[in-house]
């Protein structure tokens, strides 16, 4: 079984633990040994947790998931710095009224290619800002969609349970307690 190199040993252990609690991989093993163990025991593996974090329902989907690059991979420091630098180059282009001569780019295709590369790192604030401004450029042929991981997305619906009470209350600062003297119902 082929597993993409972007998965770390701990991520592989977590994936299989999340899909089936009974399938135990020893964390003391090296990454190579973990991959060999998975390969050797994959036929025995059954997904018991259908409501898993990875939305994988069967072994075929798991095989495809592990074969492709890890979508949750965190950038290395060098890669993240390069991504931020590229976002700043796009921001420079946008802040100069979308004039190509005042930027470090030679063509719109070069900007478009770079924007497509950095779009998948929407959890970086400078990337979000650069893509948002670049989408305002009328010379661009397409609009770019910022990809933000699910755990970084903010919930749109926020429900608060609030009870409003009126009356006369006494707040004791030393004990941080509210004492009801008279409440209007």
N, C-alpha and C positions, 0 to 999 in steps of 0.2 A: 504494500500500500504506500502511495506517495503522499508525503506530508510536506507542505510548503515550509521553507526554512524561516519564514517570518514568525512562526509560532514558537514561543518559548516553551521550555519544559513545564513551568508552572501553569501556563495557559492550557497546555494539553491535558495536564492532570485535572485542572478545573473544569474543562469541557466534559471530560468523561465522567467526572464526579457529579456534574450537574445533570447529565443525561441518564446515568444509572448509578445509584448509591452503592450497589453491590460490586461494581467493577472498580476494584481498588488498585491504584498504581502507587508503588513505593516512591516517596519523594526523594529518597536517598540515591535513586538511580540517576545516571547521567542522561542528558537529552537523547543521545544515541540509543541508550538502553531502553529508555521510555518508548521511543519510536519502534524499536525491535519488539518490545513487549506488546504494544498495540497491534503491530502487524501480525504477530503470532496468535494473539487471542481475539482478533477482530471478528472472526466467524461466530464466536461464542457470545459476542456482545449484543445485547438487546436494549433498546431505548425504553425505559420504564417511565420516565418523566416526560410526558407529552407536552407539558406546559413549561418547558425549559427556557432559559434566558436567550438561547440561540435560535429558537423557533425551528428546530430540526425535528422532523417527525419519523424518519426512518434511516436505515444504514446507508442507503444510496445518497441521500441528502448530506449525511455526515461525511461520506467519502468525498463528495464534491466540495463541501465546505473546507475540509482539511487540505484538499489539493490546491485550492486557490489561495491567493495572498491573504493574510490576516487583516481584515478590515478594521479591527480595533487596535492595530499596531500603533504604538506611540513612537513618535519620531525620536531619533537620537538628537543630541544637542547640536551636532553639526548640521543635520538635516533641517532641524527646526530653525536654526539661525539662517540657513540658506532660504528657507521658505519665507521667513520674515523679511529678509533682504529683497527677495523678489516682490513681495507685497509692497514694500516701500518704493520700489522702482515703479510699480503700477500707480501707487498713490502720487508719486512725483508727476507722472504723466497726467493724471486726473487733475491735480492741483494747478497745473499749467494750462488749464482750459482745453485739454485734450489736443494739444498741438504737438505733433510728432517731432518737430525740430528741436523743441526744448526738453526732450526726454532722452533716455539712453537707448531707446528702441529705434530700429531702422524701418520697421513696417508694422502695419496693423495685425498682420498674421502672426508676427512674433509676440505681440501683446496677447493675442487670442490664445496662442499656444501656452504661454506662461500662465495665463489666467485659468485655463483648463487644468494645468498641473496643480495649482495651489488651491483650487476650489474645494478639494476633498479634505482640506485641513481647516474647516470652518470654526473649529474650537479655538483657533488663534485669532485674537481680536483684530490685529492689523490686516489679516486676510479678509475677514468679514467686511471691514471698512473699505478696503481696496476694491473688492468685488462689487460692493454696494455702489460705490462711486463710478466704477467702470460701467455698470449697467446703465448709467445716465448718458453715456457717450452715444450720440446718434450715428456715428460712423461705424460702430460695431454691428456685425451682421446678426449676432445672436446674443441672447441674454444668458448670463451665467447663474447657475444655481449653487448656492453655498451648501455644502454637506456638513451637517453638524451631527455628532454622535448623539444617540438617544438620551444618554445620561446627562448631556449638556444642554439639551433643549429645555426651555422653560415651559411649564404647564400654562396653557392659556386660561383654563377654567380654574379659578381658585374660590373655594367655598369657605366662608367663615361662619361659624355659629356664634351669634352675638345675642346677648340678652341685655336690654337696656332697662335700668332700674332708676326710679326717681325717688327722692325723699331726702332725709337728713342722715348723713353718714359721718362717722368719725374714723380717721385713719391714724393709726399709731405707728409712727416712724420707727421706733425702736424694735417693735415686733413685726413690722410690715404686715399688719392685719387690719382689715376693714371691719368696723363695728357698726351695725345697723341701729340707729337711734329711732327713726321713724321712716317707714317706707310707704310711698303712695302706690296703691295698686290700681 
